[in-house]
Amino acid sequence: MDQQVSCAVDKDMQVDAGLGELDASLSAEPIPGSSSEGQSGEGSKSFVPDSLPATAADTDWREFRARLIASQAASTSGRSEKQDGSERSDEADEAAKLWAHTIPLPEKGCLLIAHPLMFTSQQLYFAQSVIFLFEHSEQGSAGLILNKPTQYTIGTMSGLEALCPEFSDNGLFLGGDVSPNSMHMLHSHGELPEAVEIIRGIYMGGFDAAKAAVSQERMPATDFKWFTRYSGWGAGQLQRECASGVWFTAAASSALVLQQGCADKADSGREMWHQVLNLIGGDLAELSKAQRGAFDPEIMGNSAPPSENVEDDGS
């Protein structure tokens, strides 16, 4: 994951001041160039359910695919999508916006979920990580770790507090191990000039317009998620790692990707890893359950897995 790739959104910001302090705190070790080894996984099987979800001309194909899979799962289990014939509550509507399902291969806009047995001794910031893939092509892939908050906010970073005081309270996430001086901003505001659409509902870039919108109170600062660095793979590298079981691949809703959870460093982002696996369900939900049990303090006498017992590893 040390390969740099050309990214349309890597032009967001380049900053030098303050990130040296962050580099020292992360204490990241050299990155091996070869792909990791792991266990192989099985891809999703295709299916044709008895009925198809309704679509419109502007339907997001990713949401349609998710509804198709949910419809097939409900049909298989005999469940109805309606809840006792009653209207859904606001809480249920919000929960419905959070979805994830497996896909057989990585694609632009998907999630990579680290296998729990990977990254236990090296590249610890990737342990139980959830990565949003914002670039994927024959030339390579790039993504941002969604669930690795640092102890910093924008306002505590030398240079950044003057450059963008509007975002001073925003937490700073570690996006990966490539391009130490880069900053990236993830959001849902496609109306911002120079914002680049990754998939429907998720954008990067448009810093100047975002800064003005927050300053004028037209948008809340919490709509924007900030990252330093990104994760990169060379041509074919990510495909090889997925084939060897290093990563699970999943499509997910924009609401799940952009949620402001995991801003607390206390859980090292592990809750989002469990959240995604449980939304996917099936064997991966069982894996989440087993992983929680493996570190049950009443069983193991240890309150945290190895990935949480390492100080300043960037997680």
Rosetta blueprint (number, residue, H / E / L):
1 M L
2 D E
3 Q L
4 Q L
5 V L
6 S L
7 C L
8 A L
9 V L
10 D L
11 K L
12 D L
13 M E
14 Q E
15 V L
16 D L
17 A L
18 G L
19 L H
20 G H
21 E H
22 L H
23 D H
24 A H
25 S H
26 L H
27 S L
28 A L
29 E L
30 P L
31 I L
32 P L
33 G L
34 S L
35 S L
36 S L
37 E L
38 G L
39 Q L
40 S L
41 G L
42 E L
43 G L
44 S L
45 K L
46 S L
47 F L
48 V L
49 P L
50 D L
51 S L
52 L L
53 P L
54 A L
55 T L
56 A L
57 A L
58 D L
59 T L
60 D L
61 W H
62 R H
63 E H
64 F H
65 R H
66 A H
67 R H
68 L H
69 I H
70 A H
71 S H
72 Q H
73 A H
74 A H
75 S H
76 T H
77 S H
78 G L
79 R L
80 S L
81 E L
82 K L
83 Q E
84 D L
85 G L
86 S E
87 E L
88 R L
89 S L
90 D H
91 E H
92 A H
93 D H
94 E H
95 A H
96 A H
97 K L
98 L L
99 W L
100 A E
101 H E
102 T E
103 I L
104 P L
105 L L
106 P L
107 E L
108 K L
109 G L
110 C L
111 L E
112 L E
113 I E
114 A E
115 H L
116 P L
117 L L
118 M L
119 F L
120 T L
121 S L
122 Q L
123 Q L
124 L H
125 Y H
126 F H
127 A L
128 Q L
129 S L
130 V E
131 I E
132 F E
133 L E
134 F E
135 E E
136 H E
137 S E
138 E L
139 Q L
140 G E
141 S E
142 A E
143 G E
144 L E
145 I E
146 L L
147 N L
148 K L
149 P E
150 T E
151 Q E
152 Y E
153 T E
154 I H
155 G H
156 T H
157 M L
158 S L
159 G L
160 L H
161 E H
162 A H
163 L H
164 C L
165 P H
166 E H
167 F H
168 S L
169 D L
170 N L
171 G E
172 L E
173 F E
174 L E
175 G L
176 G L
177 D L
178 V E
179 S E
180 P E
181 N E
182 S E
183 M E
184 H E
185 M E
186 L E
187 H E
188 S L
189 H L
190 G L
191 E L
192 L L
193 P L
194 E L
195 A E
196 V E
197 E E
198 I E
199 I E
200 R L
201 G L
202 I E
203 Y E
204 M E
205 G E
206 G L
207 F H
208 D H
209 A H
210 A H
211 K H
212 A H
213 A H
214 V H
215 S H
216 Q L
217 E L
218 R L
219 M L
220 P L
221 A H
222 T H
223 D H
224 F L
225 K E
226 W E
227 F E
228 T E
229 R E
230 Y E
231 S E
232 G E
233 W E
234 G L
235 A L
236 G L
237 Q H
238 L H
239 Q H
240 R H
241 E H
242 C H
243 A H
244 S L
245 G L
246 V L
247 W E
248 F E
249 T E
250 A E
251 A E
252 A E
253 S L
254 S H
255 A H
256 L H
257 V H
258 L H
259 Q L
260 Q L
261 G L
262 C L
263 A L
264 D L
265 K H
266 A H
267 D H
268 S L
269 G L
270 R H
271 E H
272 M H
273 W H
274 H H
275 Q H
276 V H
277 L H
278 N H
279 L H
280 I H
281 G L
282 G H
283 D H
284 L H
285 A H
286 E H
287 L H
288 S H
289 K H
290 A H
291 Q H
292 R H
293 G H
294 A H
295 F L
296 D L
297 P H
298 E H
299 I H
300 M H
301 G L
302 N L
303 S L
304 A L
305 P L
306 P H
307 S H
308 E H
309 N L
310 V L
311 E L
312 D L
313 D L
314 G L
315 S L
